[in-house]
């Protein structure tokens, strides 16, 4: 029994990660592929049957996964992000959920033909969106700062709120069957909410103190946090079912906003765990569907889904954001994007079974209805968020931009070249006088320390996807690349070559830092020396008549190529592909290596500080 179950778990993790990878390569929302994989493995081929395979372990496994996911979401919420969005976030987590609950309950009753108690409970569940589906969509869409912040905070905060709305409806149903009043149920739930918040705060503040006082070594910090969140979740659930979701969200918010020195390591550990859980658990939940459940859905249920998509969500969001600083375009985008995920399905499965036991036969419809909402919203919102954001001018356009750390003459020339090609560039340096040329060139600049938390919250990096560290300090360049690698990707951070031989044992570890920017070892001093002797950042577009070999022949030798632009893609470092016609090359042109002037080669241009582009 153990071996087949272990093999199935391994296969689920592999299938989930594979779906995530394929979605990344294809540029489509990962949640769409996860849904397809779950349907194929479950009702499609009957390769897995989670209910029978996991038995009584299924529900607690899903509950623990949801708890970890919500904690990781809370950990990612920094109150400093709300500088320009606090009013919108408050409205989306207070007014909008109440409006959506009332309208959703009415739609469930009149269109889906659910009884009022079941409709009220399901309407509460359907206000959730959740980090499991919002986070991948935001990474895919590359939204501008404010709508991304609104959707992220709403998705994480409203998950436990929706579960608590469902709990309130359930408490009222149980209270009515025992002859108790509505006020008693509300009072009981309010007390449990207060206790859940206090439990989350207590566990969070206790953990923060343990870290700040140095009572635990570094290698035990991430495991301790995992143990604390599971204990917090289970303890709160013992007091009131589903209140654990609120407790772990508060726990994540408390630890995430304590600005601990080890917070980055904890976030990365939880992010890795969350990716595995989201991938595997979503496949498991999708695989629990049966054809008989799907057959129970009617045209009325389809109308309910349409009403939730095109009436309930837009009205609740646009209405709650009325007279706020959120623009109409942002309201339209946020009012459309509301994909449901794991929490909606998990909570529907829990309360659906409870309602059937209480004598509400239509409670069995909650699971297929929840899946109908999940599939509809995931597909429609997943494929429409990027085009809609572009149409409303709320998405970052063009290829991912470049963050250049270190303002020198050659980096400013490179930045101007990239900007001419419609590639966003930010030049950052902590030395004010070094930024003069960048400011005079009209480039976007950041004066300050890029490794500080101030940088994270005062510069929108959604348009940036690559980093070049070019300061005079090799160790600092290595530190910058190592710090930004988890955000941009290991193969998207570059640094100028370091002093000394690559075999020098005194150099930093080969597992740290970024990739070399040039094909040949060059330090920042080497490049500056070349510029003192007339070198320039040059640009050449290859054509059918003037290809790579012609380019090398004109140059006399292969020059240090910095970047290759192919369509909407920017390639740098070791990932530069073989050049083809219509590619644009950016390279370091040395006068000593060229018998011709730059403008004598086809489409070659040069740019020195203060000169104008063609």
C-alpha positions as CSV (number, residue, x, y, z in Angstrom):
1,X,0.0,0.0,0.0
2,X,2.8,2.4,0.9
3,X,4.8,1.9,-2.3
4,X,2.0,2.6,-4.7
5,X,0.9,5.7,-2.7
6,X,4.5,7.0,-2.5
7,X,4.8,6.4,-6.3
8,X,1.6,8.3,-6.9
9,X,2.6,11.3,-4.8
10,X,6.0,11.4,-6.6
11,X,4.1,11.3,-9.9
12,X,1.7,14.0,-8.9
13,X,4.6,16.3,-7.9
14,X,6.4,15.6,-11.1
15,X,3.3,16.2,-13.2
16,X,2.5,19.4,-11.4
17,X,6.1,20.8,-11.8
18,X,6.1,19.6,-15.4
19,X,2.8,21.5,-16.1
20,X,4.3,24.6,-14.5
21,X,7.4,24.3,-16.6
22,X,5.5,23.8,-19.8
23,X,3.2,26.8,-19.0
24,X,6.3,28.9,-18.4
25,X,7.8,27.8,-21.7
26,X,4.6,28.3,-23.6
27,X,3.8,31.6,-21.9
28,X,0.3,30.5,-20.8
29,X,-1.2,30.5,-17.3
30,X,0.0,27.5,-15.3
31,X,-3.3,27.0,-13.6
32,X,-4.9,26.2,-16.9
33,X,-2.5,23.3,-17.6
34,X,-2.9,22.1,-14.0
35,X,-6.6,21.8,-14.5
36,X,-6.2,19.9,-17.8
37,X,-3.7,17.5,-16.2
38,X,-6.1,16.9,-13.2
39,X,-9.0,16.1,-15.6
40,X,-6.8,13.7,-17.7
41,X,-5.4,11.8,-14.7
42,X,-8.8,11.7,-12.9
43,X,-12.1,11.4,-14.8
44,X,-10.3,11.3,-18.1
45,X,-8.2,8.1,-17.6
46,X,-9.0,7.0,-14.0
47,X,-5.2,6.8,-13.4
48,X,-5.8,8.3,-10.0
49,X,-8.8,8.3,-7.6
50,X,-7.8,10.7,-4.8
51,X,-10.8,9.8,-2.6
52,X,-9.9,6.1,-2.6
53,X,-6.2,6.4,-2.9
54,X,-5.7,8.8,0.0
55,X,-8.8,7.9,2.0
56,X,-9.2,9.8,5.3
57,X,-5.9,11.5,4.6
58,X,-7.2,13.5,1.7
59,X,-9.1,16.2,3.7
60,X,-6.3,17.0,6.2
61,X,-3.7,17.0,3.4
62,X,-5.7,19.5,1.4
63,X,-6.3,21.6,4.6
64,X,-2.6,21.7,5.4
65,X,-1.7,22.6,1.9
66,X,-4.2,25.5,1.9
67,X,-2.8,26.7,5.3
68,X,0.8,26.8,3.9
69,X,-0.4,28.6,0.8
70,X,-2.3,31.2,2.7
71,X,0.6,31.7,5.2
72,X,3.0,32.2,2.3
73,X,0.6,34.7,0.8
74,X,0.4,36.6,4.1
75,X,4.2,36.5,4.3
76,X,4.4,38.3,1.0
77,X,2.1,41.2,2.0
78,X,4.1,44.2,3.1
79,X,2.1,47.1,4.5
80,X,4.5,49.5,2.8
81,X,3.1,48.4,-0.6
82,X,-0.1,50.2,0.4
83,X,1.4,53.7,0.0
84,X,-0.8,54.4,-3.0
85,X,-3.4,51.6,-2.7
86,X,-4.5,51.5,0.9
87,X,-8.0,52.9,0.2
88,X,-8.6,50.5,-2.6
89,X,-7.4,47.5,-0.7
90,X,-9.6,48.3,2.3
91,X,-12.6,48.7,0.1
92,X,-11.9,45.4,-1.8
93,X,-11.6,43.5,1.5
94,X,-14.6,45.1,3.3
95,X,-17.3,46.5,1.1
96,X,-16.7,44.4,-2.0
97,X,-16.9,41.0,-0.2
98,X,-20.2,41.9,1.5
99,X,-21.8,43.1,-1.8
100,X,-20.4,40.0,-3.6
101,X,-21.8,37.7,-0.9
102,X,-25.3,39.2,-1.1
103,X,-25.4,39.2,-4.9
104,X,-23.8,35.8,-5.2
105,X,-26.2,34.3,-2.8
106,X,-29.1,35.7,-4.8
107,X,-27.7,34.4,-8.0
108,X,-27.2,30.9,-6.5
109,X,-30.8,30.8,-5.3
110,X,-32.6,32.2,-8.3
111,X,-30.4,30.9,-11.1
112,X,-28.7,27.8,-9.7
113,X,-31.9,26.8,-7.8
114,X,-30.1,26.3,-4.5
115,X,-32.1,26.6,-1.3
116,X,-31.5,29.9,0.6
117,X,-29.3,28.3,3.3
118,X,-27.1,26.6,0.8
119,X,-27.1,29.6,-1.5
120,X,-26.0,31.9,1.3
121,X,-23.1,29.6,2.3
122,X,-22.0,29.1,-1.4
123,X,-22.2,32.9,-2.0
124,X,-19.7,33.4,0.8
125,X,-17.3,30.8,-0.6
126,X,-17.4,32.4,-4.0
127,X,-15.9,35.8,-2.9
128,X,-12.5,34.1,-2.7
129,X,-9.9,34.4,-5.4
130,X,-6.8,33.3,-3.8
131,X,-3.0,33.5,-4.1
132,X,-2.8,30.1,-5.8
133,X,-4.3,31.5,-9.0
134,X,-3.7,35.2,-8.7
135,X,0.1,35.0,-8.2
136,X,0.7,33.0,-11.4
137,X,-1.6,35.3,-13.4
138,X,0.2,38.4,-12.1
139,X,3.6,36.9,-13.1
140,X,2.2,36.1,-16.5
141,X,0.5,39.5,-17.1
142,X,3.2,41.9,-15.8
143,X,0.7,44.4,-14.6
144,X,1.5,47.9,-13.5
145,X,1.9,48.6,-9.8
146,X,-1.5,49.5,-8.4
147,X,-3.8,46.9,-10.1
148,X,-1.2,44.2,-9.3
149,X,-1.2,45.3,-5.6
150,X,-5.0,45.4,-5.4
151,X,-5.4,42.0,-6.9
152,X,-2.7,40.4,-4.8
153,X,-4.0,41.8,-1.5
154,X,-7.6,41.0,-2.3
155,X,-6.7,37.5,-3.3
156,X,-4.8,36.7,-0.1
157,X,-7.0,38.6,2.5
158,X,-10.4,37.6,1.0
159,X,-9.6,33.9,1.1
160,X,-10.1,33.6,4.9
161,X,-12.9,36.2,4.8
162,X,-14.8,34.0,2.3
163,X,-14.3,30.9,4.4
164,X,-15.5,32.9,7.5
165,X,-18.7,34.0,5.6
166,X,-19.3,30.4,4.8
167,X,-18.8,29.5,8.5
168,X,-21.3,32.2,9.5
169,X,-23.9,30.8,7.1
170,X,-23.2,27.3,8.4
171,X,-23.5,28.4,12.0
172,X,-26.8,30.1,11.2
173,X,-28.1,26.9,9.6
174,X,-27.1,24.8,12.6
175,X,-28.4,27.3,15.0
176,X,-31.8,27.4,13.3
177,X,-32.0,23.6,13.5
178,X,-31.4,23.8,17.3
179,X,-33.8,26.7,17.8
180,X,-31.2,29.3,18.4
181,X,-31.3,32.8,16.9
182,X,-29.2,34.6,14.3
183,X,-27.6,36.9,16.8
184,X,-26.2,34.0,18.8
185,X,-24.6,32.5,15.7
186,X,-23.0,35.9,14.8
187,X,-21.8,36.5,18.3
188,X,-20.3,33.0,18.4
189,X,-18.5,33.6,15.1
190,X,-17.2,37.0,16.1
191,X,-15.7,35.6,19.2
192,X,-14.0,32.8,17.2
193,X,-12.7,35.4,14.7
194,X,-11.2,37.4,17.5
195,X,-9.6,34.3,19.0
196,X,-8.2,33.3,15.6
197,X,-6.6,36.8,15.1
198,X,-5.1,36.7,18.6
199,X,-3.8,33.2,18.0
200,X,-2.1,34.3,14.8
201,X,-0.7,37.4,16.5
202,X,0.6,35.4,19.5
203,X,2.3,32.8,17.4
204,X,3.7,35.4,15.1
205,X,5.1,37.8,17.7
206,X,6.5,34.8,19.6
207,X,8.4,33.6,16.5
208,X,9.7,37.1,15.8
209,X,11.1,37.4,19.3
210,X,12.8,34.0,19.0
211,X,14.5,35.2,15.8
212,X,15.4,38.6,17.1
213,X,16.9,37.3,20.3
214,X,19.0,34.7,18.4
215,X,17.6,31.7,20.3
216,X,17.6,29.5,17.2
217,X,20.3,28.8,14.6
218,X,19.9,29.8,11.0
219,X,19.4,26.3,9.7
220,X,16.4,25.7,12.0
221,X,14.5,29.0,11.2
222,X,12.6,27.8,8.2
223,X,11.6,24.4,9.8
224,X,10.5,26.2,12.9
225,X,8.3,28.6,10.9
226,X,6.7,25.5,9.2
227,X,6.0,23.9,12.5
228,X,4.6,27.1,14.0
229,X,2.2,27.7,11.1
230,X,0.9,24.1,11.2
231,X,0.4,24.3,15.0
232,X,-1.3,27.7,14.7
233,X,-3.6,26.3,11.9
234,X,-4.6,23.2,13.8
235,X,-5.0,25.0,17.1
236,X,-7.3,27.7,15.6
237,X,-9.4,25.0,13.8
238,X,-9.9,23.2,17.1
239,X,-11.7,26.4,18.3
240,X,-13.7,26.9,15.2
241,X,-13.6,25.0,11.9
242,X,-12.0,27.1,9.1
243,X,-10.8,29.8,11.5
244,X,-7.3,28.4,11.0
245,X,-7.2,30.0,7.6
246,X,-7.5,33.5,9.2
247,X,-5.0,32.6,11.9
248,X,-2.3,31.6,9.5
249,X,-2.9,34.6,7.3
250,X,-2.4,36.9,10.4
251,X,0.6,34.8,11.3
252,X,2.2,35.4,7.9
253,X,1.4,39.1,8.0
254,X,3.0,39.4,11.5
255,X,6.2,37.7,10.5
256,X,6.4,39.2,7.1
257,X,6.1,42.8,8.4
258,X,8.6,42.3,11.3
259,X,11.5,42.9,8.8
260,X,13.6,40.0,10.1
261,X,17.1,39.4,8.8
262,X,16.2,35.8,7.8
263,X,12.9,36.8,6.1
264,X,14.2,36.3,2.5
265,X,15.4,32.7,3.3
266,X,12.0,31.9,4.9
267,X,10.1,33.4,1.9
268,X,12.1,31.4,-0.6
269,X,11.6,28.2,1.4
270,X,7.8,28.8,1.6
271,X,7.6,29.8,-2.1
272,X,9.3,26.5,-3.1
273,X,6.9,24.6,-0.9
274,X,3.9,26.5,-2.2
275,X,4.8,25.8,-5.8
276,X,4.9,22.1,-5.1
277,X,1.7,22.2,-3.0
278,X,-0.3,24.3,-5.5
279,X,0.8,22.0,-8.4
280,X,0.0,18.7,-6.8
281,X,-3.0,19.7,-4.7
282,X,-4.8,21.4,-7.6
283,X,-4.3,18.3,-9.7
284,X,-5.6,16.1,-6.8
285,X,-8.7,18.2,-6.3
286,X,-9.5,18.3,-10.1
287,X,-9.0,14.6,-10.2
288,X,-11.7,14.1,-7.6
289,X,-14.3,15.2,-10.1
290,X,-16.6,12.4,-11.4
291,X,-18.7,12.4,-14.6
292,X,-21.8,12.0,-12.6
293,X,-21.1,15.3,-10.8
294,X,-20.6,17.1,-14.1
295,X,-23.8,15.5,-15.4
296,X,-25.8,17.1,-12.6
297,X,-25.1,20.6,-13.9
298,X,-27.9,22.3,-15.8
299,X,-28.4,25.4,-17.9
300,X,-29.4,27.2,-14.7
301,X,-26.0,26.5,-13.3
302,X,-24.4,27.9,-16.4
303,X,-26.4,31.1,-16.0
304,X,-25.3,31.3,-12.4
305,X,-21.6,31.1,-13.6
306,X,-22.3,33.9,-16.2
307,X,-24.0,36.0,-13.6
308,X,-21.0,35.7,-11.2
309,X,-18.6,36.6,-14.0
310,X,-20.4,39.5,-15.7
311,X,-22.7,40.9,-13.0
312,X,-21.7,40.0,-9.4
313,X,-17.9,40.6,-9.7
314,X,-18.0,43.8,-11.7
315,X,-20.8,45.4,-9.7
316,X,-19.2,44.5,-6.3
317,X,-15.7,45.8,-7.3
318,X,-16.6,48.9,-9.4
319,X,-19.3,49.9,-6.8
320,X,-16.9,49.5,-3.8
321,X,-14.2,51.5,-5.6
322,X,-16.5,54.4,-6.5
323,X,-15.1,57.8,-5.6
324,X,-11.7,56.4,-4.9
325,X,-8.3,57.2,-6.4
326,X,-8.4,54.0,-8.4
327,X,-8.9,54.9,-12.1
328,X,-11.8,53.6,-14.2
329,X,-9.4,51.5,-16.3
330,X,-8.0,49.9,-13.1
331,X,-11.6,49.3,-11.8
332,X,-12.5,47.5,-15.0
333,X,-9.5,45.3,-14.9
334,X,-9.9,44.4,-11.3
335,X,-13.6,44.0,-11.7
336,X,-13.1,41.3,-14.4
337,X,-10.2,39.3,-12.9
338,X,-11.4,37.0,-10.2
339,X,-10.1,33.4,-10.7
340,X,-11.1,30.9,-8.1
341,X,-8.7,28.2,-6.9
342,X,-7.9,25.7,-4.3
343,X,-9.5,27.4,-1.3
344,X,-12.9,27.6,-3.1
345,X,-12.9,24.0,-4.0
346,X,-11.6,22.8,-0.6
347,X,-14.1,24.7,1.4
348,X,-17.0,23.8,-0.9
349,X,-16.1,20.1,-0.5
350,X,-16.0,20.4,3.3
351,X,-19.3,22.2,3.7
352,X,-21.0,20.4,0.9
353,X,-20.7,17.1,2.8
354,X,-21.8,18.8,6.1
355,X,-24.9,20.2,4.5
356,X,-25.9,16.9,3.0
357,X,-25.7,15.4,6.5
358,X,-27.9,18.2,7.8
359,X,-30.6,17.2,5.3
360,X,-29.9,19.7,2.5
361,X,-29.6,17.5,-0.6
362,X,-28.6,20.4,-2.8
363,X,-25.4,20.7,-0.8
364,X,-24.0,17.9,-3.1
365,X,-24.0,20.5,-5.9
366,X,-21.4,22.7,-4.2
367,X,-18.5,20.7,-5.5
368,X,-19.4,20.6,-9.2
369,X,-20.5,24.2,-9.1
370,X,-17.2,25.2,-7.4
371,X,-15.3,23.4,-10.2
372,X,-17.5,25.0,-12.8
373,X,-16.5,28.4,-11.4
374,X,-12.8,27.4,-11.1
375,X,-12.6,26.2,-14.7
376,X,-14.6,29.1,-16.2
377,X,-12.6,31.8,-14.3
378,X,-9.2,30.2,-14.7
379,X,-9.6,29.8,-18.5
380,X,-11.4,33.1,-19.2
381,X,-9.3,35.3,-16.8
382,X,-6.1,33.4,-17.4
383,X,-6.1,34.0,-21.2
384,X,-7.7,37.5,-21.1
385,X,-5.7,39.3,-18.3
386,X,-2.7,40.1,-20.5
387,X,-4.6,41.3,-23.6
388,X,-7.1,43.3,-21.5
389,X,-4.3,44.9,-19.4
390,X,-2.5,45.8,-22.7
391,X,-5.7,47.3,-24.1
392,X,-6.3,49.4,-21.0
393,X,-2.6,50.4,-20.9
394,X,-2.1,48.7,-17.5
395,X,0.5,46.2,-18.6
396,X,4.2,46.6,-19.0
397,X,4.9,46.6,-22.8
398,X,7.8,45.3,-24.8
399,X,10.6,43.0,-23.6
400,X,11.6,42.9,-19.9
401,X,13.9,45.8,-19.1
402,X,17.3,46.1,-17.6
403,X,18.4,47.3,-14.1
404,X,22.0,48.6,-14.4
405,X,23.8,48.9,-11.1
406,X,26.7,51.3,-11.5
407,X,26.7,54.6,-13.4
408,X,29.6,54.9,-15.8
409,X,30.1,56.4,-19.2
410,X,29.8,53.1,-20.9
411,X,26.7,51.9,-18.9
412,X,25.0,55.2,-19.7
413,X,25.7,54.7,-23.4
414,X,24.4,51.1,-23.1
415,X,21.3,52.4,-21.4
416,X,20.6,54.9,-24.1
417,X,21.0,52.3,-26.8
418,X,18.5,50.0,-25.0
419,X,16.0,52.8,-24.5
420,X,16.2,53.6,-28.2
421,X,15.1,50.0,-28.8
422,X,12.1,50.6,-26.5
423,X,13.6,48.4,-23.8
424,X,13.1,50.0,-20.3
425,X,16.2,50.7,-18.3
426,X,16.9,51.9,-14.8
427,X,20.4,53.1,-13.9
428,X,21.0,52.8,-10.1
429,X,24.0,54.1,-8.1
430,X,24.5,55.2,-4.5
431,X,26.9,57.9,-5.6
432,X,25.1,61.1,-6.4
433,X,27.8,62.6,-8.6
434,X,28.1,59.4,-10.7
435,X,24.4,59.8,-11.7
436,X,24.9,63.2,-13.3
437,X,25.5,61.9,-16.9
438,X,22.5,59.5,-16.5
439,X,20.2,62.3,-15.4
440,X,21.4,64.6,-18.2
441,X,20.7,61.8,-20.7
442,X,17.1,61.7,-19.5
443,X,17.4,58.1,-18.3
444,X,15.3,56.7,-15.4
445,X,17.6,56.6,-12.4
446,X,17.5,55.4,-8.8
447,X,19.8,57.1,-6.3
448,X,20.4,54.9,-3.3
449,X,21.2,51.4,-2.2
450,X,19.6,48.7,-4.4
451,X,19.9,46.1,-1.7
452,X,17.8,48.1,0.8
453,X,14.1,47.5,1.5
454,X,13.5,51.1,0.4
455,X,14.4,50.2,-3.2
456,X,11.9,47.3,-3.2
457,X,9.0,49.6,-2.2
458,X,9.9,52.8,-4.1
459,X,10.7,51.5,-7.5
460,X,8.3,49.5,-9.7
461,X,10.4,46.6,-11.0
462,X,7.5,44.9,-12.9
463,X,9.0,46.2,-16.2
464,X,12.5,44.8,-15.4
465,X,13.7,41.3,-16.1
466,X,17.5,41.5,-16.2
467,X,20.2,43.0,-14.1
468,X,23.8,44.1,-14.8
469,X,26.1,44.8,-11.9
470,X,29.1,47.0,-13.0
471,X,30.4,48.8,-9.9
472,X,34.1,48.9,-9.1
473,X,33.7,46.4,-6.2
474,X,33.6,42.8,-7.4
475,X,32.3,41.5,-4.1
476,X,29.4,44.0,-4.2
477,X,28.5,43.0,-7.7
478,X,28.5,39.4,-6.6
479,X,26.2,40.3,-3.7
480,X,23.8,42.2,-5.9
481,X,23.5,39.4,-8.4
482,X,23.0,36.8,-5.7
483,X,20.3,38.9,-4.1
484,X,18.4,39.5,-7.3
485,X,18.8,36.1,-8.8
486,X,15.7,34.6,-7.1
487,X,13.6,37.4,-8.5
488,X,14.9,37.8,-12.0
489,X,16.3,34.3,-12.5
490,X,19.8,32.9,-12.3
491,X,20.4,33.3,-16.0
492,X,19.2,36.9,-16.0
493,X,21.7,38.5,-13.7
494,X,25.1,39.6,-15.1
495,X,28.2,41.2,-13.8
496,X,31.4,42.5,-15.4
497,X,34.4,40.2,-15.0
498,X,36.3,40.2,-11.8
499,X,39.9,41.0,-11.1
500,X,42.3,38.0,-10.9
501,X,42.4,34.7,-12.5
502,X,39.3,32.5,-12.6
503,X,41.4,29.8,-10.9
504,X,42.4,32.1,-8.1
505,X,41.2,30.4,-4.8
506,X,40.7,33.8,-3.2
507,X,37.9,34.6,-5.6
508,X,34.3,34.2,-4.4
509,X,32.4,30.9,-4.7
510,X,31.4,29.9,-8.2
511,X,27.9,29.3,-6.9
512,X,27.4,33.0,-6.1
513,X,27.1,36.1,-8.3
514,X,25.9,36.5,-11.9
515,X,26.9,35.4,-15.3
516,X,29.7,37.2,-17.2
517,X,28.3,40.0,-19.4
518,X,31.0,39.6,-22.1
519,X,32.2,36.6,-23.9
520,X,35.8,37.5,-22.9
521,X,36.8,38.3,-19.3
522,X,36.6,42.1,-18.8
523,X,36.6,44.1,-15.6
524,X,35.0,47.5,-15.2
525,X,38.5,49.0,-15.3
526,X,39.2,47.3,-18.6
527,X,36.0,48.7,-20.1
528,X,36.8,52.2,-18.8
529,X,40.3,52.0,-20.2
530,X,38.8,51.0,-23.6
531,X,36.5,54.1,-23.4
532,X,39.4,56.4,-22.7
533,X,41.0,55.2,-25.9
534,X,37.9,55.9,-28.0
535,X,35.8,52.7,-27.6
536,X,32.0,53.1,-27.9
537,X,28.8,51.1,-27.5
538,X,27.8,50.4,-31.0
539,X,24.7,49.0,-32.7
540,X,24.4,47.0,-35.9
541,X,21.3,45.4,-37.5
542,X,22.0,42.3,-39.5
543,X,20.2,41.8,-42.8
544,X,20.0,39.2,-45.5
545,X,22.8,41.0,-47.4
546,X,24.9,41.8,-44.3
547,X,25.0,38.8,-42.0
548,X,27.2,37.7,-39.1
549,X,30.2,36.8,-41.1
550,X,30.1,40.1,-42.9
551,X,29.9,41.8,-39.6
552,X,33.0,40.0,-38.3
553,X,34.8,40.8,-41.5
554,X,34.1,44.5,-41.2
555,X,35.2,44.5,-37.5
556,X,38.3,42.6,-38.2
557,X,37.6,40.3,-35.3
558,X,34.7,39.3,-33.2
559,X,34.0,42.2,-30.8
560,X,32.7,41.8,-27.2
561,X,28.9,41.5,-27.8
562,X,26.8,42.8,-25.0
563,X,23.3,42.1,-26.2
564,X,21.2,40.7,-29.1
565,X,17.7,42.0,-29.7
566,X,15.4,39.6,-31.7
567,X,11.9,40.8,-32.0
568,X,10.6,41.4,-28.5
569,X,13.3,39.3,-26.9
570,X,16.5,40.6,-25.3
571,X,19.4,38.2,-25.0
572,X,22.5,38.9,-22.9
573,X,25.5,37.0,-21.7
574,X,26.0,33.3,-22.4
575,X,22.4,33.0,-23.6
576,X,23.0,35.1,-26.7
577,X,22.0,32.9,-29.6
578,X,23.6,32.7,-33.0
579,X,22.9,35.9,-34.8
580,X,20.4,35.9,-37.7
581,X,19.2,38.5,-40.2
582,X,17.1,41.3,-38.6
583,X,18.8,40.8,-35.3
584,X,20.2,43.9,-33.6
585,X,23.6,43.6,-32.0
586,X,24.9,45.8,-29.2
587,X,28.7,45.5,-28.8
588,X,31.8,47.2,-27.5
589,X,33.5,48.7,-30.5
590,X,37.2,49.5,-30.0
591,X,38.8,51.9,-32.5
592,X,42.1,50.0,-32.4
593,X,40.4,46.9,-33.8
594,X,38.6,48.6,-36.6
595,X,40.1,49.9,-39.8
596,X,36.8,51.6,-40.7
597,X,34.8,54.1,-38.9
598,X,31.5,52.9,-37.3
599,X,29.3,54.5,-39.9
600,X,31.1,52.8,-42.8
601,X,29.6,49.4,-41.9
602,X,26.0,48.8,-43.0
603,X,23.5,50.1,-40.4
604,X,26.2,50.5,-37.8
605,X,25.9,53.5,-35.4
606,X,27.9,54.8,-32.5
607,X,26.8,56.7,-29.5
608,X,29.0,58.8,-27.3
609,X,27.8,60.8,-24.3
610,X,25.8,63.9,-25.4
611,X,25.3,62.7,-29.0
612,X,21.9,62.3,-30.5
613,X,20.6,58.9,-31.8
614,X,19.6,58.4,-35.4
